[in-house]
Amino acid sequence: MAKKGAREIVALVCSVCKSQNYITERNKVNLQVKAKKGEKLIVKKYCKTCKKHTEHKESSKLK
Ligand SMILES: [Zn+2]
């Protein structure tokens, strides 16, 4: 993690079973744009618990 504060690491949590399956980075610029619209990051990814593709939502920010 080179630049402090430039990016945030967030967990992606399955919206069906709440499993934390992925960790991703997003930069703060995009974060603020999305926040203004009231949007949350939602990505379709494979959940090994559900054994299918589900919507994954950003969860608590990790350090
Ligand atoms: Zn799941």
N, CA, C, O and the ligand as a Tripos MOL2 file, in Angstrom:
@<TRIPOS>MOLECULE
protein
  253   251    64     0     0
PROTEIN
NO_CHARGES

@<TRIPOS>ATOM
      1 N           0.8490   -1.1860    0.0000 N.3       1 MET1
      2 CA          0.0000    0.0000    0.0000 C.3       1 MET1
      3 C           0.8960    1.2510    0.0000 C.2       1 MET1
      4 O           1.3680    1.6830    1.0510 O.2       1 MET1
      5 N           1.1120    1.7960   -1.1350 N.am      2 ALA2
      6 CA          2.0890    2.8620   -1.2840 C.3       2 ALA2
      7 C           1.5700    4.1900   -0.7350 C.2       2 ALA2
      8 O           2.0860    4.7100    0.2540 O.2       2 ALA2
      9 N           0.5540    4.7220   -1.3840 N.am      3 LYS3
     10 CA          0.0730    6.0440   -1.0010 C.3       3 LYS3
     11 C          -1.0180    5.9340    0.0560 C.2       3 LYS3
     12 O          -2.0620    5.3200   -0.1630 O.2       3 LYS3
     13 N          -0.7620    6.5140    1.1490 N.am      4 LYS4
     14 CA         -1.7480    6.4820    2.2240 C.3       4 LYS4
     15 C          -2.8900    7.4330    1.8990 C.2       4 LYS4
     16 O          -2.6580    8.5890    1.5430 O.2       4 LYS4
     17 N          -4.1070    6.9560    2.0180 N.am      5 GLY5
     18 CA         -5.2670    7.8100    1.8210 C.3       5 GLY5
     19 C          -5.7660    7.8910    0.4020 C.2       5 GLY5
     20 O          -6.8590    8.4010    0.1580 O.2       5 GLY5
     21 N          -4.9890    7.3980   -0.5400 N.am      6 ALA6
     22 CA         -5.4100    7.4900   -1.9270 C.3       6 ALA6
     23 C          -6.4760    6.4490   -2.2500 C.2       6 ALA6
     24 O          -7.3690    6.6780   -3.0660 O.2       6 ALA6
     25 N          -6.3610    5.3210   -1.6010 N.am      7 ARG7
     26 CA         -7.3030    4.2480   -1.8880 C.3       7 ARG7
     27 C          -7.8470    3.6880   -0.5950 C.2       7 ARG7
     28 O          -7.2510    3.8230    0.4740 O.2       7 ARG7
     29 N          -8.9890    3.0620   -0.7260 N.am      8 GLU8
     30 CA         -9.5160    2.3540    0.4250 C.3       8 GLU8
     31 C          -9.7360    0.9010    0.0380 C.2       8 GLU8
     32 O         -10.0810    0.5840   -1.1010 O.2       8 GLU8
     33 N          -9.5340    0.0570    0.9840 N.am      9 ILE9
     34 CA         -9.7810   -1.3560    0.7600 C.3       9 ILE9
     35 C         -11.1050   -1.7050    1.4160 C.2       9 ILE9
     36 O         -11.3140   -1.4530    2.6030 O.2       9 ILE9
     37 N         -11.9920   -2.2860    0.6300 N.am     10 VAL10
     38 CA        -13.2980   -2.6350    1.1610 C.3      10 VAL10
     39 C         -13.5460   -4.1260    0.9520 C.2      10 VAL10
     40 O         -13.0160   -4.7350    0.0230 O.2      10 VAL10
     41 N         -14.3330   -4.6800    1.8030 N.am     11 ALA11
     42 CA        -14.7220   -6.0730    1.6680 C.3      11 ALA11
     43 C         -15.9800   -6.1500    0.8100 C.2      11 ALA11
     44 O         -16.8430   -5.2740    0.8660 O.2      11 ALA11
     45 N         -16.0650   -7.2070    0.0220 N.am     12 LEU12
     46 CA        -17.2840   -7.4630   -0.7390 C.3      12 LEU12
     47 C         -18.0020   -8.6400   -0.0980 C.2      12 LEU12
     48 O         -17.4460   -9.7280    0.0560 O.2      12 LEU12
     49 N         -19.2540   -8.3900    0.2700 N.am     13 VAL13
     50 CA        -20.0170   -9.3700    1.0250 C.3      13 VAL13
     51 C         -21.2090   -9.8310    0.1930 C.2      13 VAL13
     52 O         -21.9330   -9.0180   -0.3810 O.2      13 VAL13
     53 N         -21.3970  -11.1250    0.1380 N.am     14 CYS14
     54 CA        -22.5320  -11.7020   -0.5920 C.3      14 CYS14
     55 C         -23.8370  -11.1830    0.0070 C.2      14 CYS14
     56 O         -24.0430  -11.2390    1.2200 O.2      14 CYS14
     57 N         -24.7160  -10.6790   -0.8620 N.am     15 SER15
     58 CA        -25.9740  -10.1120   -0.3630 C.3      15 SER15
     59 C         -26.9580  -11.2020    0.0410 C.2      15 SER15
     60 O         -27.9710  -10.9180    0.6810 O.2      15 SER15
     61 N         -26.6700  -12.4390   -0.3260 N.am     16 VAL16
     62 CA        -27.5780  -13.5370    0.0050 C.3      16 VAL16
     63 C         -27.2020  -14.1820    1.3370 C.2      16 VAL16
     64 O         -28.0330  -14.2950    2.2380 O.2      16 VAL16
     65 N         -25.9500  -14.6010    1.4510 N.am     17 CYS17
     66 CA        -25.5350  -15.3500    2.6420 C.3      17 CYS17
     67 C         -24.6220  -14.5500    3.5610 C.2      17 CYS17
     68 O         -24.2480  -15.0240    4.6340 O.2      17 CYS17
     69 N         -24.2630  -13.3400    3.1460 N.am     18 LYS18
     70 CA        -23.4370  -12.4310    3.9510 C.3      18 LYS18
     71 C         -21.9930  -12.9050    4.1200 C.2      18 LYS18
     72 O         -21.2750  -12.4130    4.9900 O.2      18 LYS18
     73 N         -21.5810  -13.8320    3.3130 N.am     19 SER19
     74 CA        -20.1880  -14.2490    3.3860 C.3      19 SER19
     75 C         -19.2880  -13.1750    2.7960 C.2      19 SER19
     76 O         -19.6100  -12.5610    1.7790 O.2      19 SER19
     77 N         -18.1730  -12.9650    3.4430 N.am     20 GLN20
     78 CA        -17.1980  -12.0310    2.9010 C.3      20 GLN20
     79 C         -16.2660  -12.7980    1.9780 C.2      20 GLN20
     80 O         -15.3740  -13.5190    2.4260 O.2      20 GLN20
     81 N         -16.4880  -12.6290    0.6910 N.am     21 ASN21
     82 CA        -15.7900  -13.4600   -0.2850 C.3      21 ASN21
     83 C         -14.6200  -12.7660   -0.9540 C.2      21 ASN21
     84 O         -13.6660  -13.4170   -1.3810 O.2      21 ASN21
     85 N         -14.6900  -11.4610   -1.0440 N.am     22 TYR22
     86 CA        -13.6590  -10.7530   -1.7970 C.3      22 TYR22
     87 C         -13.2420   -9.4930   -1.0560 C.2      22 TYR22
     88 O         -13.9750   -8.9270   -0.2450 O.2      22 TYR22
     89 N         -12.0400   -9.0950   -1.3790 N.am     23 ILE23
     90 CA        -11.5590   -7.8000   -0.9010 C.3      23 ILE23
     91 C         -11.1030   -7.0120   -2.1110 C.2      23 ILE23
     92 O         -10.3880   -7.5390   -2.9640 O.2      23 ILE23
     93 N         -11.5000   -5.7780   -2.1930 N.am     24 THR24
     94 CA        -11.1650   -4.9790   -3.3580 C.3      24 THR24
     95 C         -10.6950   -3.5980   -2.9410 C.2      24 THR24
     96 O         -10.8870   -3.1650   -1.8040 O.2      24 THR24
     97 N         -10.0830   -2.9320   -3.8780 N.am     25 GLU25
     98 CA         -9.6440   -1.5540   -3.6480 C.3      25 GLU25
     99 C         -10.5290   -0.6180   -4.4380 C.2      25 GLU25
    100 O         -10.9820   -0.9490   -5.5340 O.2      25 GLU25
    101 N         -10.7630    0.5110   -3.8980 N.am     26 ARG26
    102 CA        -11.4230    1.5660   -4.6600 C.3      26 ARG26
    103 C         -10.7830    2.8870   -4.2510 C.2      26 ARG26
    104 O         -10.3650    3.0590   -3.1060 O.2      26 ARG26
    105 N         -10.7150    3.7910   -5.1760 N.am     27 ASN27
    106 CA        -10.1090    5.0610   -4.7800 C.3      27 ASN27
    107 C         -11.1720    6.0160   -4.2660 C.2      27 ASN27
    108 O         -12.3590    5.8720   -4.5590 O.2      27 ASN27
    109 N         -10.7260    6.9780   -3.5080 N.am     28 LYS28
    110 CA        -11.6640    7.8270   -2.7710 C.3      28 LYS28
    111 C         -12.4800    8.7450   -3.6770 C.2      28 LYS28
    112 O         -13.5890    9.1510   -3.3280 O.2      28 LYS28
    113 N         -11.9260    9.0640   -4.8300 N.am     29 VAL29
    114 CA        -12.6600    9.9270   -5.7560 C.3      29 VAL29
    115 C         -13.9600    9.2520   -6.1750 C.2      29 VAL29
    116 O         -15.0380    9.8420   -6.1030 O.2      29 VAL29
    117 N         -13.8360    8.0150   -6.6090 N.am     30 ASN30
    118 CA        -15.0320    7.2810   -7.0030 C.3      30 ASN30
    119 C         -15.9770    7.0920   -5.8320 C.2      30 ASN30
    120 O         -17.1990    7.1490   -5.9700 O.2      30 ASN30
    121 N         -15.3810    6.8680   -4.6890 N.am     31 LEU31
    122 CA        -16.1800    6.6590   -3.4770 C.3      31 LEU31
    123 C         -17.0760    7.8560   -3.2060 C.2      31 LEU31
    124 O         -18.2500    7.7010   -2.8700 O.2      31 LEU31
    125 N         -16.5180    9.0480   -3.3540 N.am     32 GLN32
    126 CA        -17.2900   10.2530   -3.0500 C.3      32 GLN32
    127 C         -18.3730   10.4970   -4.0800 C.2      32 GLN32
    128 O         -19.4770   10.9260   -3.7450 O.2      32 GLN32
    129 N         -18.0550   10.2220   -5.3290 N.am     33 VAL33
    130 CA        -19.0560   10.3820   -6.3880 C.3      33 VAL33
    131 C         -20.2350    9.4540   -6.1290 C.2      33 VAL33
    132 O         -21.3950    9.8540   -6.2210 O.2      33 VAL33
    133 N         -19.9150    8.2210   -5.8070 N.am     34 LYS34
    134 CA        -20.9660    7.2430   -5.5390 C.3      34 LYS34
    135 C         -21.7700    7.6380   -4.3040 C.2      34 LYS34
    136 O         -22.9930    7.4950   -4.2750 O.2      34 LYS34
    137 N         -21.0760    8.1330   -3.2960 N.am     35 ALA35
    138 CA        -21.7310    8.4760   -2.0520 C.3      35 ALA35
    139 C         -22.7590    9.5840   -2.2570 C.2      35 ALA35
    140 O         -23.8180    9.5900   -1.6280 O.2      35 ALA35
    141 N         -22.4340   10.5150   -3.1420 N.am     36 LYS36
    142 CA        -23.3620   11.6100   -3.4160 C.3      36 LYS36
    143 C         -24.6520   11.1000   -4.0400 C.2      36 LYS36
    144 O         -25.7340   11.6310   -3.7900 O.2      36 LYS36
    145 N         -24.5200   10.0800   -4.8390 N.am     37 LYS37
    146 CA        -25.7000    9.5000   -5.4840 C.3      37 LYS37
    147 C         -26.4180    8.5170   -4.5770 C.2      37 LYS37
    148 O         -27.4970    8.0200   -4.8990 O.2      37 LYS37
    149 N         -25.7990    8.2490   -3.4420 N.am     38 GLY38
    150 CA        -26.3860    7.2820   -2.5290 C.3      38 GLY38
    151 C         -26.2130    5.8550   -3.0030 C.2      38 GLY38
    152 O         -26.9600    4.9590   -2.6090 O.2      38 GLY38
    153 N         -25.2170    5.6540   -3.8560 N.am     39 GLU39
    154 CA        -24.9940    4.3180   -4.4000 C.3      39 GLU39
    155 C         -23.9510    3.5710   -3.5920 C.2      39 GLU39
    156 O         -23.0570    4.1570   -2.9820 O.2      39 GLU39
    157 N         -24.0950    2.2910   -3.6130 N.am     40 LYS40
    158 CA        -23.0610    1.4370   -3.0460 C.3      40 LYS40
    159 C         -22.4980    0.5790   -4.1520 C.2      40 LYS40
    160 O         -23.1610    0.2470   -5.1350 O.2      40 LYS40
    161 N         -21.2580    0.2410   -3.9460 N.am     41 LEU41
    162 CA        -20.6130   -0.6260   -4.9080 C.3      41 LEU41
    163 C         -21.2750   -2.0070   -4.8810 C.2      41 LEU41
    164 O         -21.3240   -2.6650   -3.8410 O.2      41 LEU41
    165 N         -21.7780   -2.4300   -6.0340 N.am     42 ILE42
    166 CA        -22.3730   -3.7600   -6.1300 C.3      42 ILE42
    167 C         -21.7470   -4.4770   -7.3190 C.2      42 ILE42
    168 O         -21.7460   -3.9710   -8.4410 O.2      42 ILE42
    169 N         -21.2280   -5.6330   -7.0540 N.am     43 VAL43
    170 CA        -20.5650   -6.4010   -8.0980 C.3      43 VAL43
    171 C         -21.1390   -7.8080   -8.1100 C.2      43 VAL43
    172 O         -21.3600   -8.4140   -7.0610 O.2      43 VAL43
    173 N         -21.3770   -8.3170   -9.3110 N.am     44 LYS44
    174 CA        -21.8030   -9.7150   -9.4100 C.3      44 LYS44
    175 C         -20.5740  -10.6040   -9.4150 C.2      44 LYS44
    176 O         -19.7220  -10.5140  -10.2990 O.2      44 LYS44
    177 N         -20.5030  -11.4530   -8.4220 N.am     45 LYS45
    178 CA        -19.3620  -12.3630   -8.3130 C.3      45 LYS45
    179 C         -19.8390  -13.7230   -7.8480 C.2      45 LYS45
    180 O         -20.9370  -13.8910   -7.3180 O.2      45 LYS45
    181 N         -18.9620  -14.6830   -8.0730 N.am     46 TYR46
    182 CA        -19.2870  -16.0400   -7.6670 C.3      46 TYR46
    183 C         -19.1450  -16.1870   -6.1600 C.2      46 TYR46
    184 O         -18.1170  -15.8290   -5.5840 O.2      46 TYR46
    185 N         -20.1650  -16.7070   -5.5390 N.am     47 CYS47
    186 CA        -20.1250  -16.9960   -4.1130 C.3      47 CYS47
    187 C         -19.9920  -18.4940   -3.9210 C.2      47 CYS47
    188 O         -20.8420  -19.2660   -4.3660 O.2      47 CYS47
    189 N         -18.9210  -18.9010   -3.2570 N.am     48 LYS48
    190 CA        -18.7050  -20.3430   -3.1000 C.3      48 LYS48
    191 C         -19.6640  -20.9450   -2.0760 C.2      48 LYS48
    192 O         -19.8930  -22.1550   -2.0640 O.2      48 LYS48
    193 N         -20.2130  -20.1020   -1.2280 N.am     49 THR49
    194 CA        -21.1850  -20.5990   -0.2620 C.3      49 THR49
    195 C         -22.5310  -20.8630   -0.9220 C.2      49 THR49
    196 O         -23.1680  -21.8880   -0.6800 O.2      49 THR49
    197 N         -22.9520  -19.9170   -1.7620 N.am     50 CYS50
    198 CA        -24.2160  -20.0740   -2.4880 C.3      50 CYS50
    199 C         -24.0370  -20.9640   -3.7190 C.2      50 CYS50
    200 O         -25.0130  -21.4830   -4.2600 O.2      50 CYS50
    201 N         -22.7990  -21.1370   -4.1570 N.am     51 LYS51
    202 CA        -22.4760  -21.9180   -5.3500 C.3      51 LYS51
    203 C         -23.0960  -21.3260   -6.6060 C.2      51 LYS51
    204 O         -23.4990  -22.0550   -7.5120 O.2      51 LYS51
    205 N         -23.1670  -20.0270   -6.6530 N.am     52 LYS52
    206 CA        -23.6430  -19.3400   -7.8490 C.3      52 LYS52
    207 C         -23.2230  -17.8720   -7.7990 C.2      52 LYS52
    208 O         -22.6920  -17.4020   -6.7930 O.2      52 LYS52
    209 N         -23.4640  -17.1690   -8.8760 N.am     53 HIS53
    210 CA        -23.1660  -15.7440   -8.8980 C.3      53 HIS53
    211 C         -24.2550  -14.9810   -8.1480 C.2      53 HIS53
    212 O         -25.4500  -15.1750   -8.3710 O.2      53 HIS53
    213 N         -23.8090  -14.1310   -7.2770 N.am     54 THR54
    214 CA        -24.7440  -13.3110   -6.5140 C.3      54 THR54
    215 C         -24.2270  -11.8790   -6.4930 C.2      54 THR54
    216 O         -23.0960  -11.6140   -6.9010 O.2      54 THR54
    217 N         -25.0430  -10.9770   -6.0270 N.am     55 GLU55
    218 CA        -24.5940   -9.6020   -5.8660 C.3      55 GLU55
    219 C         -23.7660   -9.4780   -4.5960 C.2      55 GLU55
    220 O         -24.1610   -9.9290   -3.5200 O.2      55 GLU55
    221 N         -22.6120   -8.8580   -4.7540 N.am     56 HIS56
    222 CA        -21.7530   -8.6070   -3.6010 C.3      56 HIS56
    223 C         -21.7160   -7.1110   -3.3380 C.2      56 HIS56
    224 O         -21.4800   -6.3190   -4.2500 O.2      56 HIS56
    225 N         -21.9450   -6.7380   -2.1220 N.am     57 LYS57
    226 CA        -21.9650   -5.3290   -1.7520 C.3      57 LYS57
    227 C         -20.7570   -4.9920   -0.9070 C.2      57 LYS57
    228 O         -20.2220   -5.8330   -0.1830 O.2      57 LYS57
    229 N         -20.3470   -3.7650   -1.0130 N.am     58 GLU58
    230 CA        -19.2270   -3.3300   -0.1710 C.3      58 GLU58
    231 C         -19.6400   -3.3570    1.2860 C.2      58 GLU58
    232 O         -20.7830   -3.0660    1.6400 O.2      58 GLU58
    233 N         -18.6900   -3.7110    2.1090 N.am     59 SER59
    234 CA        -18.9620   -3.7980    3.5280 C.3      59 SER59
    235 C         -17.9720   -2.9160    4.2780 C.2      59 SER59
    236 O         -17.4440   -1.9520    3.7250 O.2      59 SER59
    237 N         -17.7330   -3.2450    5.5120 N.am     60 SER60
    238 CA        -16.8440   -2.4460    6.3410 C.3      60 SER60
    239 C         -15.4870   -2.2660    5.6730 C.2      60 SER60
    240 O         -14.9470   -3.1860    5.0590 O.2      60 SER60
    241 N         -14.9690   -1.0920    5.8060 N.am     61 LYS61
    242 CA        -13.6810   -0.8050    5.2060 C.3      61 LYS61
    243 C         -12.5630   -1.3870    6.0390 C.2      61 LYS61
    244 O         -12.5420   -1.2680    7.2640 O.2      61 LYS61
    245 N         -11.6630   -2.0020    5.3660 N.am     62 LEU62
    246 CA        -10.5360   -2.6350    6.0460 C.3      62 LEU62
    247 C          -9.3020   -1.7490    5.9320 C.2      62 LEU62
    248 O          -9.2300   -0.8560    5.0880 O.2      62 LEU62
    249 N          -8.3530   -2.0130    6.7880 N.am     63 LYS63
    250 CA         -7.1170   -1.2400    6.7230 C.3      63 LYS63
    251 C          -6.0340   -2.0580    6.0360 C.2      63 LYS63
    252 O          -4.9080   -1.5840    5.8800 O.2      63 LYS63
    253 ZN        -23.5200  -16.2290   -0.8690 Zn       64 ZN64
@<TRIPOS>BOND
     1     1     2 1
     2     2     3 1
     3     3     4 2
     4     3     5 am
     5     5     6 1
     6     6     7 1
     7     7     8 2
     8     7     9 am
     9     9    10 1
    10    10    11 1
    11    11    12 2
    12    11    13 am
    13    13    14 1
    14    14    15 1
    15    15    16 2
    16    15    17 am
    17    17    18 1
    18    18    19 1
    19    19    20 2
    20    19    21 am
    21    21    22 1
    22    22    23 1
    23    23    24 2
    24    23    25 am
    25    25    26 1
    26    26    27 1
    27    27    28 2
    28    27    29 am
    29    29    30 1
    30    30    31 1
    31    31    32 2
    32    31    33 am
    33    33    34 1
    34    34    35 1
    35    35    36 2
    36    35    37 am
    37    37    38 1
    38    38    39 1
    39    39    40 2
    40    39    41 am
    41    41    42 1
    42    42    43 1
    43    43    44 2
    44    43    45 am
    45    45    46 1
    46    46    47 1
    47    47    48 2
    48    47    49 am
    49    49    50 1
    50    50    51 1
    51    51    52 2
    52    51    53 am
    53    53    54 1
    54    54    55 1
    55    55    56 2
    56    55    57 am
    57    57    58 1
    58    58    59 1
    59    59    60 2
    60    59    61 am
    61    61    62 1
    62    62    63 1
    63    63    64 2
    64    63    65 am
    65    65    66 1
    66    66    67 1
    67    67    68 2
    68    67    69 am
    69    69    70 1
    70    70    71 1
    71    71    72 2
    72    71    73 am
    73    73    74 1
    74    74    75 1
    75    75    76 2
    76    75    77 am
    77    77    78 1
    78    78    79 1
    79    79    80 2
    80    79    81 am
    81    81    82 1
    82    82    83 1
    83    83    84 2
    84    83    85 am
    85    85    86 1
    86    86    87 1
    87    87    88 2
    88    87    89 am
    89    89    90 1
    90    90    91 1
    91    91    92 2
    92    91    93 am
    93    93    94 1
    94    94    95 1
    95    95    96 2
    96    95    97 am
    97    97    98 1
    98    98    99 1
    99    99   100 2
   100    99   101 am
   101   101   102 1
   102   102   103 1
   103   103   104 2
   104   103   105 am
   105   105   106 1
   106   106   107 1
   107   107   108 2
   108   107   109 am
   109   109   110 1
   110   110   111 1
   111   111   112 2
   112   111   113 am
   113   113   114 1
   114   114   115 1
   115   115   116 2
   116   115   117 am
   117   117   118 1
   118   118   119 1
   119   119   120 2
   120   119   121 am
   121   121   122 1
   122   122   123 1
   123   123   124 2
   124   123   125 am
   125   125   126 1
   126   126   127 1
   127   127   128 2
   128   127   129 am
   129   129   130 1
   130   130   131 1
   131   131   132 2
   132   131   133 am
   133   133   134 1
   134   134   135 1
   135   135   136 2
   136   135   137 am
   137   137   138 1
   138   138   139 1
   139   139   140 2
   140   139   141 am
   141   141   142 1
   142   142   143 1
   143   143   144 2
   144   143   145 am
   145   145   146 1
   146   146   147 1
   147   147   148 2
   148   147   149 am
   149   149   150 1
   150   150   151 1
   151   151   152 2
   152   151   153 am
   153   153   154 1
   154   154   155 1
   155   155   156 2
   156   155   157 am
   157   157   158 1
   158   158   159 1
   159   159   160 2
   160   159   161 am
   161   161   162 1
   162   162   163 1
   163   163   164 2
   164   163   165 am
   165   165   166 1
   166   166   167 1
   167   167   168 2
   168   167   169 am
   169   169   170 1
   170   170   171 1
   171   171   172 2
   172   171   173 am
   173   173   174 1
   174   174   175 1
   175   175   176 2
   176   175   177 am
   177   177   178 1
   178   178   179 1
   179   179   180 2
   180   179   181 am
   181   181   182 1
   182   182   183 1
   183   183   184 2
   184   183   185 am
   185   185   186 1
   186   186   187 1
   187   187   188 2
   188   187   189 am
   189   189   190 1
   190   190   191 1
   191   191   192 2
   192   191   193 am
   193   193   194 1
   194   194   195 1
   195   195   196 2
   196   195   197 am
   197   197   198 1
   198   198   199 1
   199   199   200 2
   200   199   201 am
   201   201   202 1
   202   202   203 1
   203   203   204 2
   204   203   205 am
   205   205   206 1
   206   206   207 1
   207   207   208 2
   208   207   209 am
   209   209   210 1
   210   210   211 1
   211   211   212 2
   212   211   213 am
   213   213   214 1
   214   214   215 1
   215   215   216 2
   216   215   217 am
   217   217   218 1
   218   218   219 1
   219   219   220 2
   220   219   221 am
   221   221   222 1
   222   222   223 1
   223   223   224 2
   224   223   225 am
   225   225   226 1
   226   226   227 1
   227   227   228 2
   228   227   229 am
   229   229   230 1
   230   230   231 1
   231   231   232 2
   232   231   233 am
   233   233   234 1
   234   234   235 1
   235   235   236 2
   236   235   237 am
   237   237   238 1
   238   238   239 1
   239   239   240 2
   240   239   241 am
   241   241   242 1
   242   242   243 1
   243   243   244 2
   244   243   245 am
   245   245   246 1
   246   246   247 1
   247   247   248 2
   248   247   249 am
   249   249   250 1
   250   250   251 1
   251   251   252 2
@<TRIPOS>SUBSTRUCTURE
     1 MET1         2 RESIDUE 1 A MET
     2 ALA2         6 RESIDUE 1 A ALA
     3 LYS3        10 RESIDUE 1 A LYS
     4 LYS4        14 RESIDUE 1 A LYS
     5 GLY5        18 RESIDUE 1 A GLY
     6 ALA6        22 RESIDUE 1 A ALA
     7 ARG7        26 RESIDUE 1 A ARG
     8 GLU8        30 RESIDUE 1 A GLU
     9 ILE9        34 RESIDUE 1 A ILE
    10 VAL10       38 RESIDUE 1 A VAL
    11 ALA11       42 RESIDUE 1 A ALA
    12 LEU12       46 RESIDUE 1 A LEU
    13 VAL13       50 RESIDUE 1 A VAL
    14 CYS14       54 RESIDUE 1 A CYS
    15 SER15       58 RESIDUE 1 A SER
    16 VAL16       62 RESIDUE 1 A VAL
    17 CYS17       66 RESIDUE 1 A CYS
    18 LYS18       70 RESIDUE 1 A LYS
    19 SER19       74 RESIDUE 1 A SER
    20 GLN20       78 RESIDUE 1 A GLN
    21 ASN21       82 RESIDUE 1 A ASN
    22 TYR22       86 RESIDUE 1 A TYR
    23 ILE23       90 RESIDUE 1 A ILE
    24 THR24       94 RESIDUE 1 A THR
    25 GLU25       98 RESIDUE 1 A GLU
    26 ARG26      102 RESIDUE 1 A ARG
    27 ASN27      106 RESIDUE 1 A ASN
    28 LYS28      110 RESIDUE 1 A LYS
    29 VAL29      114 RESIDUE 1 A VAL
    30 ASN30      118 RESIDUE 1 A ASN
    31 LEU31      122 RESIDUE 1 A LEU
    32 GLN32      126 RESIDUE 1 A GLN
    33 VAL33      130 RESIDUE 1 A VAL
    34 LYS34      134 RESIDUE 1 A LYS
    35 ALA35      138 RESIDUE 1 A ALA
    36 LYS36      142 RESIDUE 1 A LYS
    37 LYS37      146 RESIDUE 1 A LYS
    38 GLY38      150 RESIDUE 1 A GLY
    39 GLU39      154 RESIDUE 1 A GLU
    40 LYS40      158 RESIDUE 1 A LYS
    41 LEU41      162 RESIDUE 1 A LEU
    42 ILE42      166 RESIDUE 1 A ILE
    43 VAL43      170 RESIDUE 1 A VAL
    44 LYS44      174 RESIDUE 1 A LYS
    45 LYS45      178 RESIDUE 1 A LYS
    46 TYR46      182 RESIDUE 1 A TYR
    47 CYS47      186 RESIDUE 1 A CYS
    48 LYS48      190 RESIDUE 1 A LYS
    49 THR49      194 RESIDUE 1 A THR
    50 CYS50      198 RESIDUE 1 A CYS
    51 LYS51      202 RESIDUE 1 A LYS
    52 LYS52      206 RESIDUE 1 A LYS
    53 HIS53      210 RESIDUE 1 A HIS
    54 THR54      214 RESIDUE 1 A THR
    55 GLU55      218 RESIDUE 1 A GLU
    56 HIS56      222 RESIDUE 1 A HIS
    57 LYS57      226 RESIDUE 1 A LYS
    58 GLU58      230 RESIDUE 1 A GLU
    59 SER59      234 RESIDUE 1 A SER
    60 SER60      238 RESIDUE 1 A SER
    61 LYS61      242 RESIDUE 1 A LYS
    62 LEU62      246 RESIDUE 1 A LEU
    63 LYS63      250 RESIDUE 1 A LYS
    64 ZN64       253 GROUP 0 **** ****
